[in-house]
Amino acid sequence: MSASRTQRNDEIAVLEQLLEVAGAIMILAAYALAQFRGLDRHGYPYLLLNLAGGVILAVLAARGEQWGFLLLQAVWAIVALWGIIGLWRRGAVA
């Protein structure tokens, strides 16, 4: 493997790690804020943070062939999306 290919692989690995941490922070921030009454568990901000974090982590899990983690995060994202669709159908304001 060439040096430039190795460097590119290293850069991709670092980017994936940064995205993984960002996705986890989104989910954890939503959870923590909901616990301390900073976010409504049924509101757009909470659900959007969970959707974005779940999608990021699901994609990375799929790339890494981590099937259990993919299942967890895909379901997490689907549940958040379901909540968003419910709010949208009821005409809830962000």
N, C-alpha and C positions, 0 to 999 in steps of 0.2 A: 504494500500500500504506500502511495506517495505521501510525502510530508504535507502537501497542501490538502490532500484528502483527509489525513489524520487531523489536521487543524480544523477543517470544516466539520468533521464529526464531533470534535471537542466543542466547537461553538454551538452546534445543534444540541448537544447534551446539556450545555449550560443554559441555553434558551429554554429547553424543556423543563429544566429544574426551576427556572424563574417562573415559568407559566404555572407549574405545579404548585409552587408556593403561593402565587397570586390567586389561583383557584381556591386553594384551601383557606386563604385569608378571607376571601369573599364569603364563603360559607360560614366560617367561624365568626366573622364580624356580624353577620346577620343574626346568628344564633345568640351571641353575647348581647347584642343590642336588644334583641327581643326579650331576653331574660331580665334585663334591667329596664324594661319598658321604654327603650329608645326607639324601637320599631314595632309596628303592628304586625303580628305574624300573618295577618291576612291582607296586608297591603302590598302595593306594587314594589316599593323598594326592597322589602324583605324577599319577596318572591323572585325579583329580578337578580338579586345577588345570588340566591340559591341556584337559579337557572344558569347564570353565567359560570359560576364556580363549578357546578355539576357538569356542564358541557365541556369545559376546559379539561377537567379531570377525567371525564369519560373518554375524550379523544386521546389523551395521553395514555390512559390505561389500555385502550385498543392498540395503539402503536406499540406498547410494550408487552402486548399479549398477556395482560394481567386480568383474566376473565372475571374473577370474583369482584375486583375493584371496579371493573367496567360495569358489571351488573349493578352494583351499589350506586355508582354515580349516574348511570343512565336512568335508573328508576328515580333517583333524587331529582334529576333535571326534569323528567316527565311529570312528576308530581308538582313541581314548581310551575311548569308550563300549564298544567291543568288548572292550577289556582289562578294564574294570570288570565287564562281564557275565561274562567268563571267571572272574574272581576270585570273583564271587558264586556262580557255578555250582559252583565247587570248595569253596565254603564258607569261603573265606579271611576272616579277621578283619581289620578295619580297624586 
